[in-house]
Amino acid sequence: MVISGILVRVNPEDVQNVVSYLETIPGVSVHGVYEDSKIIVVLETETTEEAHRITSHQMAGAEGVLGVYLAYCNFEDEVLGEDREQEVH
């Protein structure tokens, strides 16, 4: 599992609409709004590719979004899974 902490910067007048939209994306948890324009999000996905697709297309492409900023990403399970497969072969 890949866990990402993300800051989504939006126009202040679009905060509620963007929060509502983000909550419809599977794996997204909205944890709050800071300074009227910064939405704190946690994203849980199976792969880093899926996390990238969601942040760069679904989040960044939403109306009212000014920027999507990755603050934290843990993909330890993904890397360990690949290492374990190589050890088996």
TADA-V899421 format. One record per helix or strand of 3 or more residues. SS is the DSSP state (h for helix, s for strand). FROM is the first residue (numbers start at 1). TO is the last residue. If there is no record, write none. Layout:
# TADA-V899421
SS;FROM;TO / SS;FROM;TO
This chain:
# TADA-V899421
s;2;10 / h;12;22 / s;28;34 / s;38;45 / h;48;59 / s;65;74 / h;76;88
